[in-house]
Structure formats: structure tokens, C-alpha cells
Amino acid sequence: MPRFKENDLPKAKLNAGSLNKALLIFKYAGDHKWKFYVGLVFLLFTGATALAFPKLMGMLIDCVKNKNNTQANTIALSLVGILTFQALFSFFRLSLFVNFTENTLANLRLALYSNLIKLPMSFFSQKRVGELNSRISSDIAQIQDTLTTTIAEFLRQFILIIGGVILLATQSIKLTLMMLAVVPLVAVAAVIFGRFIRKYSKNVQDQVAESQVIVEETLQGISNVKAFANEWYEIARYKGKINEIVTIAIKGGQYRGYFASFIIFCLFGSIVAVVWYGVTLSISGEMTVGQLISFVLYSTFVGASFGGIAELYAQIQKAIGATERVFELLEETPENINSHNSATTKKIKGNVTFKNVAFSYPSRKEIEVLKDVSFTANFGQKIAIVGPSGAGKSTISSLLLRFYDIASGQILIDNKSIYDYDLDNLRGNMSIVPQDVILFGGSIRENIAYGKPDATEEEILKAAKQANALDFVNGFPEKFDTLVGERGIKLSGGQRQRIAIARALLKNPSILILDEATSSLDSESEKLVQEALETLMEGRTSIIIAHRLSTIRNADAILVLNEGRIAEKGTHKELLKIEHGVYKNLSNLQFSNS
């Protein structure tokens, strides 16, 4: 699965269009919008109480000069009260924002997944699933962080800057002008320098991750490394990467040293300059010591907020970019298919007709995969499709399932265009047993029941028995509760194939598609699977895409595809009589090698 770095996250400029798109996220908040707005009110209260703190601290210090204990006690109690209120306001603000965010993102995740899973195959054929999955994870996480803390923190820092500068001006205009001339500039410079350092540090982390890829690849392919005696090569490759890491890390350390020196001299130096100027003003009687303390505290607030708000602004940019990416997926047009389980599937008989069908894949429209393909498969017939690799055999099954739209011609089922059927009903009457069966990571029972989620235990048992799967399932200690592992990795190819057949039997389709279902099996597994397939094909229309010609000798008709066209048509015996025919040539090649 592809790795994504922080800098890979999408960014968007804060313009009206991007903001309007980002605000669309609020439509997924449902009845929880009020929590966001009430949270904003508590945020204002938090900012206000924070701004009152330096003022009261200054007044408390001035009580030393006035020698007024009563006033000092009153101010101290006021400070305790403000801190208590601030703690309460912060608690409610954070709780409300988290509650709003989690409920909104739950609705957004469900909407995104529901739309994604209903998108047509043409979409997935042009996207890398791993990249798509990683991108969704990164974008949602970015939105989550922003809604929970970043927006609130950005607004809080903004309040502190505006309120802080106003209150600074009430203490001393001269000192405020000096502070604004020095502290914000140094704070912003520190942020820019700090971001450069972090970017450099991430570069080191990325190089370390790349070195781990070398280790992972080497250990996964250790048999190849040993077989070629290439240990020396792998050691040299890893050493080269390690040396790169050391070089970058040392340079990064030097930059961090420069940064530390900058912070010590410039940032603290600017604070010293402001305090020094304030002391001179206090000595000349233009401000009290308490006012000076308040000023220093407000300066610290403003300086820190100037430093933090730039980083927060960048985070909000990323979040808006992430939101745009999420809505791009949400705006993709899904197939017209139900999001809920259909109570009933209207049975079709299963007569299949292709009339002058032509097709090109959306990703390579210039290459015509099927050209003027016509054939008929009547109810109960077994129609085999053979031909060299790339002839378009599997494409026929994809078109029958309406994974893609044809360019021209017609595909009819029971003399009715497949485009006149509801997708739920069309696919509900079909079942496919592919060459490479992918099982879900649950139990054997769950994988068989995928063909009919509401199936009874007796129905699952019967399907497993008919698929020649019952013996090996009962051989496991946990029987039907045995976990098959990711993609069914804990089962052999033949076992996975029989689970897929059981799944198809349980669905009881009118039209069955077998896509090279036995081509990758050994002889013993093929025999068991072939027996199960014979049971499965009884009483339904079967489209058999075959690689091994021995499995289709008894087919009612065999279509030979060559370069996207049906070159030959007939039974096994009829096709063998065609001199220099494609089928006869394929047959001679297979049986002479067997």
C-alpha cells in the first residue's frame, strides 16, 4: 500500500469557491450543527477570560505599591474565578467540538463508502485501490483534526491577537508600537525557520522508511537472494541508503543548531528589548510596574499567537484541500443500485443473446477489444468461450454483468435489453466463479453465505456438500467457523474454488459464469472442482470461459474468439474437423504437451 507523507496532503487556497465547498461538510452534521455553534460561543468565552488574566495580574502586582491587602485578595479571588471559568469553558468547547466532529465524520464516512462501493467498474479500473484507500484515510484524518482542534485554536489565537493588541494599546501606545515592530516579525521568522527544520526532519524519516523497504523486500524474497548468492549486493544497497541517512541527519542537526541559536538570540532578545523599553517607561513614570507586567504577558500572548496562527492557517489549507478531494469522490456518479438488501429477486429464465456487440475499455478507447460479437445461449445450455490470451474472453462476462457499457450492438436476456433490468435484479440472477477466488477474511460460513446473506444453516450445509467442500470443512477443528485469513490465504486454491462454488450454489442463479475456474488447479483438485461445477451447472444457462479445453468437450457450443471476433463456432467434434482452425491448433498444442 502506498505511503503518504504529510507534505503529500492536498492543499487549497482560501478562496470563496474552496471555502464554499468545505462548508458543504456541515450538511453531514444533521441534528448536531448546534453543538458547533455553541462550541464557538464557549470559544469566545475562553478567549475573553484568557485576555482578562494579564490585566488582573498587573493589577495584583500594583497592590504591592499601594499596600492594599483587601484589593489584593479581591483580585486574587477574581483570578481564581477566571481560571475556573476558563477551565469549564475549555471543557465544554472541546467536548462539543469532538461530539460534533465525530457525528459529522461518521455520516461523511458512511456516505463516502456507500458512494464509493456503488461506483462502476470503469472507475475502479482507472484507480489504484490501495492509493484510493490511503488517500481517503489521510483526508478524513486531516478533516477530523481540523474540525476537532485546528479551527477552534485558529479562532482562539485570532481573538488573542486582536484583543491582545487592543489591550496593549491601553497600557502604552509607545511600547505597543515597538512590540508590533519587533516581536511578530521575529515570531513569524521563527515559524518559517521551524517549518523548514521539520521538513528536513521528515526527509530523514522518509529515508529511514525507504531503508526499511529494502529490508522488507530482501526478507520477503530471501529465497531469491540466497539462490543468486546476492547477499553482498543487498548489503551494499542497504549500506548506501544508511550512508544517505547519516549525511542528511548530520546536516539536519546543524540546521537545528542554527535554529536554537536563532531562538535564544532573536526571540528572547526581542522580549528583552520590549521589557527594557518598558522599564525605562516605568522609571520615567509613564507606566506602573503592574502595567509593565500586564504588557509583557500580553506581548507573550500576541507573540505566541502570531507564531501559532501561521501553522494553523497551513493546517486549515490542507483540510480544505482534503475536503475537496473527499467531495470529488462523493460527486462521482454511482451505479443505480440499492444500498439495502433487496427482499426479493425477480427470477429470469436465462436466455442470453449478444447481437453485433463492440466494446473498448474506457482506459484505452483506441483498442477495440470486441468486434461485432454475436451468439445465443439458451436456457440450460453450456456455452464455452475459448481463445488465445487477450482475445476478449473475460470481457464478455464483464459485459454480461454490466460492469461496463457496450459501444454498439445489443445484449439481451430473455429478449429484453440488459439495460432495461434493474442492476440489483440483473446481477441477483447471475453468479460468477472466477479463476482467482478472493474470499473475505471471515469464517467459511460467512464466505459461503455471501451468496445469500439470510441463508439458513441447512442451506449452507447443503451448498457445501454439493460443492464437494463438506469433507475438507469438517476436517478443520472449527469446521464452518474456521477463519480463512486475508483473501482466503489459509485455504488451498482448490478449497477456495469449492467455497466459491458453494457460494454460487446458495445464490441459485439463472445464469452462471465460469471464468477459467479450474485452470490453476492440480489434477486432484480439478477433478473435485469439476464434479462440483457439473452439479452447479444443472438447470441453468452456463457461460464457460475456458483455458483447458479438456473441461469443455461436452459443451453444447464452443465459441472461438480471436482478436476480438468469433472466428469459429460449433461443438468440440465439429471444430476439430476445421483444417488449420484456431480451435484445432489450440487443441493440438494442449494435448501434445499433456
TIPA-324479 format. One line per 3 residues: for each residue x, y, z of C-alpha. Coordinates in nm, 3 decimals. Layout:
<pts>
X:Y:Z; ...;
</pts>
This chain:
<pts>
0.000:0.000:0.000; 0.147:0.341:-0.092; 0.286:0.556:0.188;
0.181:0.920:0.207; 0.386:1.193:0.365; 0.245:1.493:0.544;
0.351:1.716:0.257; 0.156:1.496:0.014; -0.172:1.601:0.174;
-0.375:1.824:-0.057; -0.378:2.199:-0.002; -0.623:2.458:-0.128;
-0.610:2.836:-0.126; -0.866:3.000:0.099; -1.081:3.145:-0.180;
-1.461:3.172:-0.188; -1.502:2.860:-0.405; -1.291:2.632:-0.187;
-1.449:2.768:0.131; -1.800:2.708:-0.005; -1.702:2.352:-0.091;
-1.550:2.299:0.253; -1.867:2.430:0.419; -2.064:2.153:0.244;
-1.934:1.925:0.516; -2.186:2.085:0.753; -2.472:1.919:0.563;
-2.347:1.589:0.706; -2.377:1.724:1.061; -2.752:1.661:1.064;
-2.900:1.749:1.403; -2.556:1.813:1.552; -2.487:2.157:1.397;
-2.594:2.339:1.714; -2.302:2.178:1.901; -2.056:2.353:1.671;
-2.219:2.694:1.718; -2.249:2.657:2.096; -1.885:2.544:2.097;
-1.794:2.871:1.921; -1.970:3.067:2.199; -1.764:2.883:2.460;
-1.457:2.955:2.249; -1.529:3.331:2.270; -1.569:3.299:2.647;
-1.236:3.112:2.667; -1.061:3.390:2.471; -1.219:3.664:2.681;
-1.117:3.502:3.013; -0.765:3.447:2.878; -0.736:3.819:2.792;
-0.857:3.922:3.138; -0.578:3.725:3.308; -0.275:3.953:3.227;
-0.474:4.266:3.320; -0.563:4.128:3.663; -0.206:4.003:3.718;
-0.077:4.356:3.658; -0.334:4.498:3.899; -0.225:4.239:4.157;
0.142:4.344:4.124; 0.043:4.712:4.170; -0.111:4.620:4.507;
0.249:4.598:4.636; 0.299:4.968:4.566; -0.045:5.059:4.709;
-0.002:4.821:5.005; -0.371:4.731:4.977; -0.428:4.375:5.108;
-0.805:4.386:5.059; -0.771:4.477:4.693; -0.501:4.211:4.650;
-0.730:3.943:4.799; -1.021:4.052:4.577; -0.804:4.042:4.262;
-0.658:3.702:4.361; -1.010:3.559:4.408; -1.109:3.710:4.074;
-0.809:3.535:3.910; -0.912:3.201:4.067; -1.267:3.260:3.940;
-1.142:3.342:3.589; -0.922:3.030:3.584; -1.218:2.819:3.700;
-1.446:2.963:3.431; -1.174:2.921:3.168; -1.133:2.553:3.264;
-1.511:2.500:3.239; -1.539:2.688:2.908; -1.246:2.488:2.765;
-1.406:2.159:2.875; -1.742:2.239:2.714; -1.578:2.380:2.400;
-1.365:2.070:2.346; -1.647:1.827:2.433; -1.890:1.995:2.193;
-1.640:2.016:1.906; -1.542:1.648:1.949; -1.910:1.543:1.964;
-1.994:1.749:1.653; -1.687:1.621:1.463; -1.734:1.251:1.539;
-2.104:1.253:1.446; -2.041:1.456:1.129; -1.749:1.237:1.018;
-1.946:0.919:1.091; -2.213:1.042:0.847; -1.947:1.153:0.597;
-1.760:0.820:0.614; -2.082:0.625:0.559; -2.183:0.848:0.265;
-1.835:0.822:0.114; -1.813:0.443:0.149; -2.171:0.395:0.023;
-2.097:0.606:-0.286; -1.755:0.450:-0.342; -1.878:0.091:-0.330;
-2.157:0.173:-0.579; -1.926:0.333:-0.836; -1.896:0.145:-1.167;
-1.609:-0.086:-1.257; -1.488:0.173:-1.510; -1.398:0.396:-1.212;
-1.202:0.125:-1.031; -1.022:0.015:-1.346; -0.863:0.361:-1.362;
-0.782:0.391:-0.989; -0.536:0.208:-0.766; -0.741:0.067:-0.480;
-0.454:0.088:-0.229; -0.392:0.451:-0.317; -0.763:0.528:-0.303;
-0.790:0.369:0.042; -0.484:0.552:0.176; -0.598:0.882:0.033;
-0.942:0.851:0.195; -0.782:0.765:0.530; -0.543:1.063:0.511;
-0.813:1.308:0.403; -1.066:1.204:0.667; -0.797:1.215:0.939;
-0.698:1.566:0.825; -1.060:1.686:0.837; -1.105:1.524:1.180;
-0.805:1.703:1.331; -0.914:2.034:1.183; -1.276:2.019:1.299;
-1.181:1.897:1.646; -0.898:2.138:1.733; -0.747:2.339:1.448;
-1.043:2.568:1.368; -1.106:2.636:1.738; -0.737:2.702:1.804;
-0.710:2.926:1.498; -1.005:3.138:1.615; -0.870:3.147:1.972;
-0.531:3.269:1.852; -0.703:3.529:1.631; -0.905:3.655:1.932;
-0.588:3.672:2.141; -0.403:3.871:1.872; -0.682:4.127:1.816;
-0.781:4.153:2.182; -0.418:4.149:2.296; -0.314:4.436:2.067;
-0.615:4.647:2.175; -0.537:4.589:2.543; -0.166:4.654:2.483;
-0.255:4.993:2.338; -0.447:5.078:2.657; -0.131:5.014:2.858;
0.118:5.211:2.644; 0.099:5.324:2.281; 0.480:5.371:2.257;
0.556:5.023:2.388; 0.282:4.869:2.170; 0.431:5.019:1.855;
0.776:4.889:1.948; 0.638:4.542:2.027; 0.450:4.526:1.696;
0.764:4.630:1.511; 0.978:4.357:1.665; 0.802:4.057:1.824;
0.559:3.949:1.543; 0.834:3.966:1.278; 1.067:3.751:1.487;
0.782:3.510:1.573; 0.688:3.466:1.205; 1.057:3.419:1.112;
1.081:3.153:1.385; 0.775:2.972:1.241; 0.918:2.973:0.886;
1.256:2.852:1.011; 1.085:2.589:1.228; 0.882:2.456:0.936;
1.200:2.424:0.730; 1.359:2.222:1.013; 1.055:1.994:1.041;
1.055:1.939:0.665; 1.421:1.841:0.684; 1.349:1.606:0.974;
1.070:1.443:0.772; 1.318:1.392:0.489; 1.533:1.190:0.730;
1.226:0.987:0.838; 1.138:0.919:0.473; 1.491:0.797:0.402;
1.473:0.567:0.707; 1.138:0.434:0.578; 1.296:0.369:0.238;
1.577:0.176:0.405; 1.310:-0.035:0.579; 1.158:-0.108:0.237;
1.493:-0.257:0.133; 1.493:-0.478:0.445; 1.130:-0.582:0.386;
1.183:-0.664:0.018; 1.500:-0.859:0.092; 1.344:-1.069:0.367;
1.031:-1.137:0.162; 1.241:-1.251:-0.131; 1.515:-1.416:0.077;
1.496:-1.737:-0.129; 1.585:-1.537:-0.443; 1.867:-1.358:-0.260;
2.011:-1.693:-0.147; 1.958:-1.862:-0.484; 2.153:-1.588:-0.667;
2.411:-1.553:-0.386; 2.338:-1.179:-0.386; 2.380:-1.114:-0.014;
2.672:-0.881:-0.094; 2.451:-0.681:-0.333; 2.174:-0.633:-0.075;
2.426:-0.536:0.196; 2.579:-0.276:-0.040; 2.231:-0.142:-0.129;
2.136:-0.110:0.239; 2.473:0.046:0.328; 2.429:0.309:0.056;
2.090:0.408:0.194; 2.223:0.418:0.553; 2.505:0.650:0.444;
2.247:0.882:0.281; 2.052:0.891:0.611; 2.366:0.979:0.810;
2.458:1.264:0.572; 2.109:1.416:0.582; 2.073:1.367:0.960;
2.406:1.543:1.032; 2.308:1.837:0.811; 1.967:1.844:0.984;
2.145:1.857:1.320; 2.340:2.164:1.204; 2.016:2.337:1.097;
1.864:2.259:1.437; 2.170:2.416:1.596; 2.118:2.732:1.388;
1.751:2.731:1.490; 1.834:2.701:1.862; 2.081:2.991:1.829;
1.817:3.198:1.646; 1.555:3.134:1.918; 1.795:3.219:2.201;
1.929:3.536:2.044; 1.645:3.684:1.834; 1.322:3.572:2.001;
1.438:3.612:2.359; 1.637:3.920:2.258; 1.321:4.086:2.127;
1.142:4.010:2.455; 1.438:4.161:2.647; 1.421:4.472:2.425;
1.048:4.519:2.495; 1.097:4.468:2.871; 1.394:4.708:2.872;
1.190:4.977:2.697; 0.902:4.913:2.937; 1.135:4.950:3.236;
1.259:5.285:3.104; 0.899:5.399:3.065; 0.822:5.281:3.421;
1.127:5.469:3.557; 1.012:5.784:3.380; 0.667:5.739:3.538;
0.477:5.675:3.212; 0.353:5.334:3.335; 0.338:5.135:3.658;
0.522:4.809:3.731; 0.187:4.626:3.725; 0.111:4.772:3.380;
0.456:4.658:3.266; 0.387:4.301:3.388; 0.048:4.306:3.210;
0.218:4.437:2.896; 0.482:4.162:2.899; 0.215:3.896:2.944;
0.003:4.041:2.662; 0.317:4.062:2.443; 0.384:3.694:2.513;
0.024:3.609:2.419; 0.040:3.810:2.098; 0.386:3.680:2.001;
0.291:3.318:2.065; -0.038:3.364:1.875; 0.144:3.521:1.577;
0.377:3.220:1.576; 0.097:2.963:1.607; -0.158:3.111:1.368;
0.063:3.068:1.060; 0.094:2.694:1.125; -0.279:2.665:1.196;
-0.359:2.850:0.872; -0.149:2.594:0.682; -0.338:2.311:0.854;
-0.672:2.465:0.754; -0.549:2.493:0.393; -0.468:2.122:0.396;
-0.807:2.040:0.547; -0.989:2.237:0.276; -0.786:2.054:0.012;
-0.870:1.723:0.181; -1.241:1.816:0.189; -1.233:1.896:-0.183;
-1.081:1.556:-0.253; -1.347:1.380:-0.046; -1.625:1.566:-0.228;
-1.469:1.475:-0.563; -1.535:1.111:-0.473; -1.882:1.191:-0.339;
-1.965:1.369:-0.667; -1.871:1.065:-0.879; -2.188:0.918:-1.034;
-2.270:0.580:-0.877; -2.448:0.288:-1.040; -2.824:0.280:-0.987;
-2.813:0.003:-0.729; -2.976:-0.034:-0.388; -2.789:0.038:-0.066;
-3.006:-0.213:0.121; -3.070:-0.583:0.078; -3.346:-0.648:-0.176;
-3.625:-0.852:-0.022; -3.690:-1.048:-0.342; -3.513:-1.101:-0.673;
-3.746:-1.145:-0.968; -3.636:-1.466:-1.140; -3.536:-1.456:-1.505;
-3.523:-1.763:-1.729; -3.171:-1.708:-1.858; -3.170:-1.690:-2.239;
-2.865:-1.482:-2.336; -2.814:-1.315:-2.674; -2.522:-1.100:-2.796;
-2.603:-0.904:-3.116; -2.315:-0.734:-3.301; -2.153:-0.626:-2.975;
-1.848:-0.399:-2.993; -1.655:-0.277:-2.690; -1.345:-0.083:-2.584;
-1.227:-0.030:-2.225; -1.266:0.333:-2.103; -0.895:0.349:-2.014;
-0.788:0.253:-2.369; -1.068:0.353:-2.604; -0.848:0.331:-2.912;
-0.824:-0.051:-2.880; -1.142:-0.238:-2.973; -1.149:-0.550:-2.752;
-1.468:-0.700:-2.900; -1.575:-0.654:-3.263; -1.919:-0.749:-3.392;
-1.966:-1.040:-3.147; -2.294:-1.233:-3.188; -2.407:-1.558:-3.019;
-2.702:-1.709:-2.832; -2.706:-1.917:-2.513; -3.049:-2.065:-2.445;
-3.177:-2.169:-2.103; -2.994:-2.476:-1.972; -2.720:-2.466:-2.236;
-2.346:-2.476:-2.168; -2.170:-2.229:-2.394; -1.791:-2.234:-2.380;
-1.571:-1.944:-2.490; -1.209:-2.020:-2.578; -0.924:-1.843:-2.750;
-0.572:-1.714:-2.703; -0.483:-1.471:-2.421; -0.612:-1.119:-2.485;
-0.882:-1.234:-2.726; -1.159:-1.081:-2.509; -1.298:-1.390:-2.330;
-1.328:-1.241:-1.979; -1.461:-0.916:-2.128; -1.779:-1.100:-2.231;
-1.852:-1.192:-1.866; -1.785:-0.832:-1.755; -2.033:-0.700:-2.015;
-2.295:-0.956:-1.916; -2.267:-0.838:-1.555; -2.289:-0.477:-1.681;
-1.954:-0.382:-1.532; -1.904:-0.171:-1.846; -2.130:-0.024:-2.115;
-2.101:-0.157:-2.469; -2.003:0.076:-2.754; -2.255:-0.068:-3.001;
-2.483:-0.366:-3.053; -2.720:-0.531:-2.804; -2.704:-0.776:-2.515;
-3.041:-0.937:-2.446; -3.161:-1.159:-2.163; -3.496:-1.326:-2.229;
-3.529:-1.097:-2.535; -3.501:-0.787:-2.316; -3.202:-0.549:-2.317;
-2.984:-0.583:-2.006; -3.009:-0.203:-1.974; -3.384:-0.240:-1.913;
-3.323:-0.452:-1.600; -3.257:-0.311:-1.254; -2.893:-0.378:-1.171;
-2.996:-0.548:-0.846; -3.225:-0.787:-1.030; -2.982:-0.847:-1.319;
-2.683:-0.932:-1.101; -2.908:-1.106:-0.849; -2.982:-1.365:-1.120;
-2.616:-1.422:-1.205; -2.324:-1.582:-1.031; -1.956:-1.596:-1.124;
-1.686:-1.843:-1.022; -1.356:-1.677:-1.119; -1.011:-1.826:-1.170;
-0.862:-1.639:-0.875; -1.118:-1.664:-0.597; -1.089:-1.388:-0.340;
-1.254:-1.473:-0.010; -1.329:-1.226:0.266; -1.128:-1.253:0.587;
-1.410:-1.402:0.799; -1.521:-1.763:0.852; -1.601:-2.030:0.593;
-1.969:-1.996:0.688; -1.968:-1.621:0.623; -1.799:-1.668:0.285;
-2.050:-1.929:0.167; -2.342:-1.721:0.300; -2.218:-1.425:0.092;
-2.424:-1.578:-0.192; -2.736:-1.548:0.024; -2.679:-1.348:0.346;
-3.006:-1.469:0.504; -2.942:-1.839:0.431; -3.022:-2.096:0.698;
-2.763:-2.336:0.844; -2.923:-2.623:0.649; -2.892:-2.432:0.319;
-2.523:-2.354:0.384; -2.457:-2.720:0.473; -2.633:-2.841:0.158;
-2.441:-2.596:-0.065; -2.108:-2.704:0.088; -2.196:-3.070:0.031;
-2.296:-3.015:-0.333; -1.973:-2.820:-0.389; -1.758:-3.111:-0.259;
-1.646:-2.882:0.024; -1.805:-3.054:0.325; -1.528:-3.310:0.378;
-1.243:-3.061:0.399; -1.453:-2.814:0.604; -1.535:-3.084:0.861;
-1.164:-3.170:0.867; -1.088:-2.837:1.035; -1.121:-2.829:1.418;
-1.356:-2.527:1.398; -1.543:-2.658:1.091; -1.760:-2.379:0.939;
-1.627:-2.127:1.194; -1.272:-2.166:1.057; -1.125:-1.827:0.963;
-0.998:-1.826:0.605; -0.746:-1.541:0.653; -0.698:-1.235:0.436;
-0.822:-1.304:0.081; -0.861:-1.674:0.185; -0.486:-1.728:0.220;
-0.526:-2.012:0.475; -0.705:-2.231:0.219; -0.560:-2.402:-0.088;
-0.662:-2.298:-0.439; -0.898:-2.597:-0.476; -1.058:-2.530:-0.138;
-1.116:-2.165:-0.222; -1.267:-2.268:-0.554; -1.512:-2.506:-0.386;
-1.613:-2.236:-0.134; -1.684:-2.007:-0.434; -1.894:-2.284:-0.595;
-2.088:-2.333:-0.270; -2.148:-1.959:-0.261; -2.279:-1.967:-0.618;
-2.500:-2.271:-0.546; -2.652:-2.093:-0.248; -2.737:-1.796:-0.467;
-2.914:-2.029:-0.713; -2.857:-1.809:-1.022; -3.030:-1.839:-1.357;
-2.708:-1.754:-1.541; -2.373:-1.894:-1.433; -2.037:-1.757:-1.546;
-1.728:-1.978:-1.501; -1.416:-1.773:-1.572; -1.134:-2.028:-1.612;
-1.246:-2.181:-1.282; -1.009:-2.481:-1.294; -0.710:-2.351:-1.490;
-0.478:-2.304:-1.190; -0.557:-2.629:-1.004; -0.371:-2.958:-0.977;
-0.530:-3.275:-1.121; -0.685:-3.397:-0.795; -0.834:-3.059:-0.705;
-0.952:-3.012:-1.064; -1.142:-3.342:-1.051; -1.325:-3.242:-0.729;
-1.395:-2.891:-0.855; -1.512:-3.017:-1.194; -1.760:-3.254:-1.023;
-1.892:-2.963:-0.817; -1.918:-2.747:-1.129; -2.124:-3.012:-1.307;
-2.369:-3.001:-1.014; -2.369:-2.623:-1.024; -2.440:-2.604:-1.399;
-2.750:-2.823:-1.386; -3.073:-2.640:-1.475; -2.920:-2.304:-1.560;
-2.752:-2.121:-1.850; -2.375:-2.154:-1.822; -2.113:-1.934:-1.989;
-1.780:-2.116:-1.953; -1.462:-1.920:-2.022; -1.206:-2.195:-2.059;
-0.832:-2.230:-2.080; -0.817:-2.609:-2.050; -1.006:-2.750:-2.349;
-1.047:-3.087:-2.175; -1.308:-2.930:-1.943; -1.542:-2.816:-2.223;
-1.564:-3.116:-2.455; -1.928:-3.172:-2.358; -2.035:-2.809:-2.404;
-2.343:-2.752:-2.621; -2.148:-2.497:-2.824; -1.794:-2.363:-2.825;
-1.717:-2.010:-2.941; -1.360:-1.946:-3.051; -1.258:-1.584:-3.000;
-0.963:-1.448:-3.191; -0.860:-1.082:-3.195; -1.199:-0.977:-3.057;
-1.410:-1.165:-3.313; -1.582:-1.503:-3.308; -1.363:-1.688:-3.553;
-1.524:-2.031:-3.516; -1.841:-2.177:-3.360; -1.955:-2.536:-3.304;
-1.920:-2.844:-3.084; -1.585:-2.996:-2.989; -1.607:-3.256:-3.266;
-1.721:-3.005:-3.528; -1.439:-2.763:-3.450; -1.174:-3.035:-3.470;
-1.277:-3.100:-3.829; -1.185:-2.745:-3.938; -0.846:-2.769:-4.106;
-0.597:-2.508:-3.982; -0.865:-2.381:-3.742; -0.781:-2.182:-3.429;
-0.953:-2.438:-3.202; -0.779:-2.734:-3.365; -0.446:-2.555:-3.329;
-0.512:-2.481:-2.958; -0.621:-2.842:-2.908; -0.308:-2.982:-3.072;
-0.086:-2.754:-2.861; -0.254:-2.855:-2.532; -0.288:-3.227:-2.587;
0.058:-3.268:-2.741; 0.205:-3.106:-2.426; -0.006:-3.309:-2.183;
</pts>
